[in-house]
């Protein structure tokens, strides 16, 4: 089980990548948290009856803009962000951080366009020291670890370690193949 680094509430961000496959139980959990929906993610979040608290973006990817205007009048806060020098995800993380939230669950960051996925990772890397961000997709979860991290993973589960961009003196115990004082660099190992 992976836990966030900071004490405080968890916020969900839904991005416009591959929508997560959700059970009713998961949807009920989403509905107990604050949910930020970024631009085109509105389409699948609305279809899954997930509570929406904020919709953020330039709204260029929302299929039915007429419905969003009607819904906003009743339920959501709309935050229009037009600065094209930053991605909608970057603008959303900035807004959430300024509001004092530190624990972020991100859904829909992967899949669809690979440049968006890589951009999402790049954006999260900028916030690595400020926020605890855990990405979820339909296959796994991923995050940037701290210098020292203790993970409790169920036995016989796969874990992948990927240097972003350089890791020195890596020790990992409890794995099928322990790692002792190894150095990894992106593009090397």
HURAVEN-V172814 format. One record per pair of residues at least 6 apart in sequence whose ideal C-beta (glycine too) atoms are under 8 Angstrom apart, sorted by sequence separation. I is the first residue (numbers start at 1). J is the second residue. D is the distance in whole Angstrom. If there is no record, write none. Layout:
BEGIN
I/J/D  I/J/D
END
This chain:
BEGIN
4/10/6  20/26/8  46/52/7  59/65/7  62/68/6  72/78/5  111/117/7  127/133/6  135/141/6  153/159/6  161/167/8  172/178/6  45/52/6  81/88/7  110/117/5  134/141/6  135/142/5  172/179/4  182/189/8  22/30/8  37/45/5  83/91/7  86/94/8  96/104/7  109/117/7  134/142/8  135/143/7  151/159/7  171/179/6  59/68/7  124/133/5  134/143/5  161/170/7  170/179/5  171/180/6  35/45/7  42/52/7  68/78/8  81/91/4  110/120/8  133/143/6  171/181/6  93/104/7  109/120/4  124/135/7  132/143/8  133/144/7  161/172/7  170/181/7  109/121/8  169/181/6  170/182/5  42/55/6  55/68/7  169/182/8  170/183/7  106/120/8  169/183/7  170/184/6  35/50/6  37/52/5  120/135/8  167/182/8  168/183/5  35/51/6  39/55/8  79/95/7  128/144/5  159/175/7  167/183/7  35/52/6  36/53/7  37/54/7  38/55/8  39/56/7  40/57/8  55/72/7  166/183/8  167/184/5  12/30/6  35/53/5  36/54/5  37/55/5  38/56/5  39/57/3  43/61/8  106/124/8  161/179/8  166/184/7  167/185/8  31/50/7  34/53/5  35/54/7  36/55/8  37/56/7  38/57/5  39/58/7  43/62/7  52/71/8  125/144/7  166/185/5  30/50/5  31/51/4  34/54/8  36/56/6  39/59/6  40/60/8  42/62/5  43/63/5  89/109/8  124/144/7  144/164/7  165/185/7  166/186/7  12/33/5  14/35/7  27/48/6  30/51/7  39/60/7  40/61/3  43/64/8  46/67/8  55/76/5  59/80/7  163/184/4  165/186/4  11/33/7  12/34/7  13/35/8  14/36/7  16/38/7  19/41/8  27/49/7  39/61/5  40/62/6  54/76/6  55/77/8  58/80/7  163/185/6  164/186/7  10/33/6  11/34/5  12/35/5  13/36/5  14/37/5  15/38/5  16/39/6  27/50/6  39/62/6  40/63/8  52/75/7  53/76/7  54/77/5  55/78/5  56/79/5  57/80/8  58/81/6  161/184/8  163/186/5  9/33/7  11/35/8  12/36/7  13/37/8  14/38/6  16/40/4  52/76/5  53/77/7  54/78/8  55/79/7  57/81/6  58/82/6  9/34/7  11/36/6  13/38/6  16/41/5  19/44/4  46/71/8  54/79/6  56/81/6  110/135/7  15/41/5  22/48/6  42/68/6  58/84/8  109/135/5  111/137/7  163/189/7  14/41/4  16/43/8  104/131/6  106/133/6  110/137/5  22/50/8  102/130/7  103/131/8  104/132/7  106/134/7  109/137/7  19/48/8  102/131/6  103/132/5  104/133/5  105/134/6  106/135/5  107/136/5  108/137/8  14/44/8  58/88/7  89/119/7  93/123/7  97/127/7  102/132/6  104/134/7  106/136/7  107/137/8  14/45/5  57/88/4  89/120/6  93/124/8  105/136/6  56/88/6  87/119/6  87/120/8  90/123/5  97/130/6  57/91/8  89/123/5  93/127/5  97/131/6  56/91/6  57/92/8  96/131/8  14/50/8  56/92/5  87/123/6  90/126/7  93/131/7  56/95/7  125/164/7  93/133/8  121/164/8  16/61/6  39/88/5  38/88/5  38/89/6  38/92/5  36/92/6  36/95/8  36/96/7  44/108/7  41/107/8  34/101/7  41/108/5  33/105/8  15/88/8  15/89/6  13/89/7  13/92/6  13/93/8  13/96/7  11/96/6  20/107/5  19/107/8  20/108/7  19/108/6  11/101/5  18/108/6  13/104/6  15/106/6  17/108/4  9/101/7  11/103/7  12/104/8  13/105/7  15/107/7  16/108/6  17/109/5  18/110/6  8/101/7  10/103/4  11/104/5  12/105/5  13/106/5  14/107/5  15/108/4  17/110/5  18/111/3  8/102/6  9/103/7  10/104/7  11/105/7  12/106/8  13/107/7  14/108/5  15/109/5  17/111/4  18/112/6  8/103/6  10/105/6  12/107/7  17/112/5  6/102/4  16/112/7  5/102/8  6/103/6  4/102/8  5/103/8  4/103/4  17/116/7  16/116/8  17/117/7  15/116/8  17/120/8  15/120/7  20/136/7  20/137/7  21/138/5  20/138/6  18/137/7  17/137/8  18/138/7  6/132/5  5/132/4  4/132/4  4/134/7  2/134/6  2/141/6  2/143/7  5/146/7  2/151/7  1/152/6
END
